[in-house]
Amino acid sequence: MVRLVSLVGLFALTAGLWALYALSGDYRVFGGVSTAQVLLWVAWVATALFLVLTIGRLVMAVASALLDRDTTGLQRGIIYAVVAFVVVSVILAALGTNATALLTTSFIATAIVGLATQSTVGGLVAGSTLQLDRVLRVGDVIILDQQPIEVMSMSWRSIVGHKRDGAVVIIPNARIADGQIDVIRGDQPARAEIIITAALAEPPHRVGQVLVEAIHDIPGVDPAHPVQFAPAEYRYGEGSVGYRVNYWVRRPHDLVSAQAMLMSRLWYVFQRENIPWMGQPGAAPAPNPGALWKTEAFKGVRLDQLAALPDVGLQPVVLAPGLNPGLLGRTIAACGPPLCYADGERIMRPHRVTDFSLFLLVEGEVREVSGTPWHDGAAHERHTVLSSRNMAIERIVSHLARAIGPYAETAVREAAAIDPRPAAVRTAVAAEIEDAQAREVFLRGVPIEDEACFQSGLVFGLQDGAYHRSSSPPLRAVRFAVVVPITLSS
């Protein structure tokens, strides 16, 4: 409505100027220049402006109807430029100006400027192509040098992106247009693909089972899409097989981090399930930490006396909530193989130790989490605490950056290396804020409940219900954890 009123007002102004020109007669101003001549030039300028705006809007309306989408800023600029050139050329010709000579001079000047700014012009052309094709949009993620970059803004010359580490990168349009770039829609889940190699002797369904569980335990994985697992290549000479695994993440920006986390957890997943690595059939299984933990020394020892064993280094045994305190007076009758868990992994009983229901934390640290455990037969884990620790750390970085700037990320990373608990990190980095009032605002703005953490010596069981695999209480490893299944004498 405002644009229509503006056009109507401009039309009235133009009509008024032409009316004054018709009435001006031979009145003279500015010496020898007549009033009619001045009004004529002003009227032509107003006419040109009115025609450019009117014709330009009509052309954009037709283009939007044909393309079934709104025109971009670049398209509007091109339309107005072409219409303005045509209108001005026609008006100059009507006024008796030699348009051919003007066009020739403009062409020569344009060629000189184009040669002098070749790289800039190339970037402008590339930017024009990107915006016209609408292949890339703000909010999308591009994979450049194996790093995901979220597009923050696009101009005719460059693209401004945001890396996962917080750095802002400026990418020339020419680099995007001239090379092969992977583009992932920012408003849609993104698919990731990796190749996993395992021993040929291992049943594929067993490898797929543990991989699917490991993938659904990774923060950012989209549970609405099933994990696809299939053999990709049999290598009979090596006695191995490569499996292609496809899964989806909620945000394209999490592709690299999710894949890196999965790769870092594979050793632990294979070790817990005793799945052999690539090699001839019968090859050695994944490395086992049993050599580091002489579990035979645990047999016949009461739980409350384990800490007194020499060369073990266990802290006094603590029973997890819900266990009978009388268990402390019972002796260990049998031990299973040591089970390793990577940082952030949910503590769950592997499929190969179904005969055990009690577990002893012998190394590392675990933290108690909340959320819904795995459901029997479910395709994925449904829990609300997904990536709770990572989300808390990111929230601390975001709030701290408002007070001390970009150094916030470094301060949080250093504090987390000393004590990874979010509450401890928040308390440590608050000292970086010199102003007491700003420090108090930061602490109030990041409410974090401290998680219950347990050191070595914790004895825990499994959750009740149909799916007896999740620890009770729900636990996740902090950095690294080694758990030994135990059976107590009756």
Secondary structure, 3 states (H helix, E strand, C coil): CHHHHHHHHHHHHHHHHHHHHHHHCCCECCCCCEHHHHHHHHHHHHHHHHHHHHHHHHHHHHHHHHHCCCCCHHHHHHHHHHHHHHHHHHHHHHCCCCHHHHHHHHHHHHHHHHHHCHHHHHHHHHHHHHHHHCCCCCCCEEEECCEEEEEEEECCCEEEEEECCCCEEEEEHHHHHHCCCEEECCCCCEEEEEEEEEECCCCHHHHHHHHHHHHHCCCCECCCCCCEEEEEEEECCCCEEEEEEEEEECCHHHHHHHHHHHHHHHHHHHHHHCCCCCCCCCCCCCCCHHHCCCHHHHCCCEHHHHHHCCCCCCCCCEECCCCCHHHHHCEEEEECCCEEEECCCECECCHHHCCCCEEEEEEEEEEECCCCCCCCCCCCCCCCCCCHHHHHHHHHHHHHHHHHCCHHHHHHHHHHHHCCCHHHHHHHHHCCCCCHHHHHHHHHHCCCCCCCEECCCEEEEECCCCCCCEEECCEEEEEEEEEEEEEECC
